[in-house]
Amino acid sequence: MVISLRRFPFPFRSMLSISSDIDSTTKMNFHTINRDLGSASGGFGLEFANSIWYKATGAEVGDQIAFLDLESGSPGILEKELKIMSRGGEIDSLHTYGNFSTDKYTFTREIAEESLKYFSEVGIKFPIWINHGDERNTQNIAYYDYMEGDILGSKSYHADIMRELGVKFIWDPKRRQDFSHQSLLEEKELRDGTKIWSFPRYHTVEISEGERSSFEERGMKIWGGDKGGSLEGVLWVPQFLDIQLKDSNLRKLVKEGGHCIITQHLGYVHQDGNQFTKAAKGALRNLSEYFKRGEICVTRTSRQLEFNRVRDFLRYDVINEDGMNLINILSIDDPIN
């Protein structure tokens, strides 16, 4: 008998995660989103982990969700729950240290140092870093000129602190159009000379000029695109889950034995009374059926990335002794971590 490593946990043939940025999530929809996705009885029965900010304005009253309020410094309204969820992996991504998309506040390294002290004291680490926001968010990492979080000497430098927070994976915002990947991991050298694993998230679809008006009528943002002037429709709000998770994408994922992480901002259900639309529910229900059939393992982002890392770099021997096959795990030869 030839023994080899499965690409995915039995019986699954592919893997998918919903990675949701915390933007527009409030006390009015934070728990309902988790319940609707995760509950096997009243929801879709899909494992999901959220992202979080360290600080955000309005966190004290629940207008935004963060551990602390950016303006007052007081605990956010959901601070106790966020600590429990983060320790348990139900929150696995740091959506930077805060929402600095405002002229009133500026990120500096001191905020990163403060967050490290806070998270160390309460026993929380985050394996994933996800860039956030516009050019005022200088804490972002690696991919555009305004991102200074990995530039030594910048007042916004914090890449060393980010690693102390447990981060092993960072999102690559430029890898966004492909739904299926044989491996999510790509080595990224930061501008301070260190290396880290980057991963893609799917959130745009190439469209023609003729399709533009019909998508804009649905409220879709259109980007100019960076592939020879093509247009990109932006899918990262729940109103477009029916396009993002269309059945042809799911079939392709299973056929290719691929990995997929989709980008979302599930808090935008506030535009529909804090409920998923009928089309979004249909897409999530269909995804749930793929999971139940053992075709797509739907899991939290950190679990998929760590599985991908271990599988790609696992070293093992198969030893036959007295008619028994013994699998000896030797090491995980990760060239970065």
N, C-alpha and C positions, 0 to 999 in steps of 0.2 A: 504494500500500500504506500502510495506517495502522499506524504503529508506536507501541506503548504498552508500559508497564512491566508485566511479569508480577507477579502477587501473590506467587508462590513460584518458587524455582529449578525449571527444567524437569527432569523432566516432572511435578513434584509439584503437588498441588491443595490442600494444607493442610500444617500443620507442628505437631509435638508434641515436647516435651521432658520428661524425667523429672528432676525436681529433688529430690535426696535430702539431707535433713539428716543430719549425721554422728552424731547421737545413737545410742547402742547399737552403733555399729560398733566392732569390736575387731580386734586383729591376727589373730584367728581367721577373720574373714569379709571384711576389707577388700579383699583381692586377689580372693577368689572372686566377690564381687559384681561387680567390674569385669570379670572374665573371663567370667562367665556372661552378662552383658548384652552385652558388646562383641565377644566372639570370634565370627568368622564360621563357624568349624569346630565348636567345642565349645559355643558359646552361641547367642545370638539375633541377633548381628550388628547391634546397635543402638548408635549413638554415644551416649555418656553422659559427663558430667562431674560429679564429686562436689563436696561442700562440705567445709569444714574449720574447725576452731578454731585460734587461735593458741596457746592454752594450755588444758590440761585435767588434772585429777587422774588419776593412773594412766597418763598417756601414756608415761612412762618404761618401763613394762613392757607396754604395749599394751592395758591395760584400757579406755582411751579413745584416740581418735586425734587427735593435735595435734602441732604443731611442737615445743612445749616442755611440760614437766610443770609444772602450776600450783603444786604443793606444793614440789618440789625445785628447779625452774628448770632441770633437766637436759634434754638433748635427748630428744624422744620417740623411741620405738623405731623409728619409720618416718620420722624427720626427713629423711634423705637422699632417700628416695623421694618424699616430699611436695614437696620443693623441685623435683625434676625434673618431677613431674606438674603442679605449679602453673605452672611456666614454660611447659610445653607445652599448657596449657589443659585438661588432664584433671581438674584441680580449678579451678573458676571462680568459686566463691561463698565468701565469708567468712561463716561462721555465727556472727557476732559474734567478739569477741576471746577468748571462752572460756566454759566452762560454770560459771556462778556460781550455779547452783541449789542452793546450800548456805549455811548460816549461817557457815561457817568463813572464806569469802573474800568480799570486796566489790570490785566494779569501781570504779576511779577513772580519771581522765584519764591519769594517769601510765602505766597499762598500755597505753593506745592509743599514747602517745608512744613507749613502748618497742617496740611492735610495728612502728611506722613505721620506726624505726631498723633493726630486724631485717630487715624485708622489703626495705627500700631497699638494704641491704648485699648481699642475695642476689639482687636483681633480680626481685622478684616483685610483681605487682599483681593485684588482684581487681576485676573489673567489677561484681560483684553483692554486695549486702549482704542477708543474711537474718536477721531477728530470731530470738532463741532464748529458750525457757524461760519461767520464771514471774516473779513480781514482784520477785524478788531480782536479776534481770538488768536493772539500771537502764541498761545500755549500749544497750538497745533504742531504736528510733527511731520517733517520730512518731504512733503510732496509739492508744495508751492512756495514761492519766494517769501510770502508774508509769514509763513510758519517758522517760528524761531525756537521751538521747544527743544531742538536737537543741535542748536548752534552755540558752541562754547563761547563765552564772553557776552552773550546776549542777556539782558535782564529777564528774559522769558525762558532761559535755559533750565530744563528740569529732567532731561532724559535719564540721568542717573537716579533721580528720585523716583521716577516712573517705574524703573526696574525694581527698586526697593519696595514698591507697592505691590509687586508680584507680577507685573506685566511681562508676558512672553510673546504676545501677538498684537500687531497693530494693523488697522484697516488701511488698505490702499485705495483711495478714492478714485484712482484712474482706471482701475479694473472693475468695470461696472456693467458691461453689456453681455457677458457670457453667462448663461444659466448653469451649465454643467462643466465641472472641472475634474480631471483625473486626480489631482492633488490641489488643495487650497494653498499650500505653503510655498512662499517664495522668499528667498533670502534678500533682506534689505539692509544696505549699509547706511547708517545715519551719518549726518554731517559732523558728528563728534568722533567718527571713526569706529564706533561700535556697530555690531550687527544684531538684527532681530528678525523674527519671522513676520512677514506681512501676509495678508489674506484679502481676497476680493469679496465684494457683496454685489448682488445683482439688483439694479434699480433703474436702468434706462433701456429703452428699446429704440432702435433706429426706425425712423419714419420718413415718408416722402413728403414733399411740399403739398401734394394733393390730399394727403391724410391729415394735414395739420389742423384744419378748421374743425373737423369732426372731433379730434382729441381735445382741442381747446374748448369746445362746447361742453365737454364733460368736466372742465376745470383743470385740465392737465397743464403743467408747466412745460414749456418747450425750450430746450437748450440748443445753442448753435451747433454743438457737436465738435469733436476734435478728430474726426476721421474723414479727412478730405472734404470738409464743409458740410457733412451730413447733419441732419437734425436728430435730436434725441428727445423722446418723450420720457418724462420723469415719473416713475411708478411708485415712489416711496411713501405714499399715503394710502390708507386702507381702502379708499374709494376705487383704487385700481388693483386690488388683490386679484380680481377676476382675470386681469391681463397678466399680471406677474405670475400667478399660479395656474395659468390655463392648462388644460389637460395635455396639450401637445408638448408643453415644457416638461410636465411630470413624466410623460411617456419617454421622452428623450433622455431624461435623467436616469430612469430605470434601465433603458436599453444600453446606455453608455457606461453604466455602473459608476455614476458620477457623484461628486460632492456639490452641494449648493448652499449658499447663505444668501437670503434675500434681505435687503434693507427695507425697513419700515419706520414710520412715525405713527404708531398706532393711536397715540393721543389725539390724532385728528378725527377720531370718531366723534369728537365734540361737534363737528359740523353736521352730524346726522343724529343728534339727540343722544350722544354717547352709546350708540348702537352700531354694529356692523350693518352695512347695507345688505339687501337681499342677494345681490351679486357676490359680495364679499363672503357672505355666509355659505353660498353655494360652493365657492372656491375652497374655503376652509373645510367644508364637509367632504368634498371630493378628495382633498389631501388626507383627511382622516381615514378615508376608505383605503387609500394606498398604504397607509401605515398599518391598518388592521389586516390587510392582506399580506403583510410581510414584504412589501416591495420597497417602501421608502421609510427609513428610520428617521423619524422627526424628533429632534432632540435640541437641547440648548446649545448655543453657539460654542461655549467653552468646551463642552463635552465632545462636540464634533472636531474642533481644532486639536484637542489633546489626543483624541483617537487617531486622527490623521498623522500627527507627529509621531506617536508611538509606533503605529503600523509602518510608517515609512522608514524608521530607523531602528526597528527591533532586530536584534541578533539572537538567534536561537539554534540549538542543535536538536536533531531527532536521533535518539539512541534506541536500538532494538536489543532488548535483553529478554531471553527466554520467551520469545514470541510476543513480548509486550513492547509497544512504542512509548518511550519516555521523551517528553519535550522538556528540554533544559533551557530556560531563559537565561541568556548570557548578559545582555546589556541593551540599553537604548543609546545608540551612537549618534545622538543629536549633535551636529557640528557647531551649534550656537549655544545651546543651554547645557 
